[in-house]
Amino acid sequence: MAEAIASPAVTSTPSVAPVSLPVRAVLPWAAFVGVLALVALYFVGAEQGATSLFAGEGVHEWVHDGRHLLGFPCH
């Protein structure tokens, strides 16, 4: 009985060059994400304190566990 040995087909993949992104295209998105991060940090860390923007305890209750997770004291 004759056995045929199959060799795997060798395929060459073309090399892919990395995509270059100009700083001018990334900068507005980086600024937007930075502003969103600062707003989120404000609401988690400082809202319902001395610089409160909203009256009541609603925001405090929504971010209560996040405050403790990030190490902010709240009570």
N, C-alpha and C positions, 0 to 999 in steps of 0.2 A: 504494500500500500504506500503510495507516494504522498507525502505531505508537502503542501505548498506553504511556504513561509511568507506571510504578508508583511511588508515593511510599511511603516506609517508614512503617509504622504507628507513630504516636507513642503510647507508653505511659508513663504516669506511675507511678513507683514510690513507694510511701509512704515517708516519711522514718522511719528507724529510730532510736529514742532509745537512747543507750548504757545498758547495764545497770549499775546501781549496786550494788556489793557492800559490805555493811557490814564494818567493820574486825573486828568480833567474829566474823564468819564466816571471815575470811581468817587471822586471827592464829594459831589452832591449827595450820593447815596450814603457815604460814610458820615457826613454831617447829619443827615436825616436819622440814621440809626443812632447816632450819638445823642441827638435831642430826645428821641424816644426813650433811650436808656436813662437819661437824666430825669425825665418826667416820671418814669416808672420808679426810679430810686426815690424821688420826692414823695410820691404817694405811699410807698412802702415805709419810708423812714421818717418823714416829717409831718405828713398830713394828720390833722386832728391834734396837733401840738400848738406851739406858740405861733406858728405861721399858717394856721388853718385857713383854707380857701372855702371849705364847705362846712356848714353848721351840722351838728348832730354826730352820731357815732357810726353812720353807714359805711364810710370809707374805712374806718378803723376795723370794723367787723369783717369786711371783705379781705383785707390784707393782714389780718391778725397773725395767722400762722406764718406768713412770709416774713413778718417782722422778727419773730422768734428764730426762724431758720437763718436769717441773715445777721442775727445778733443785736438787733435794735431793741432797746427796752421800751415797753409800752405801758406797764403798770407795776 
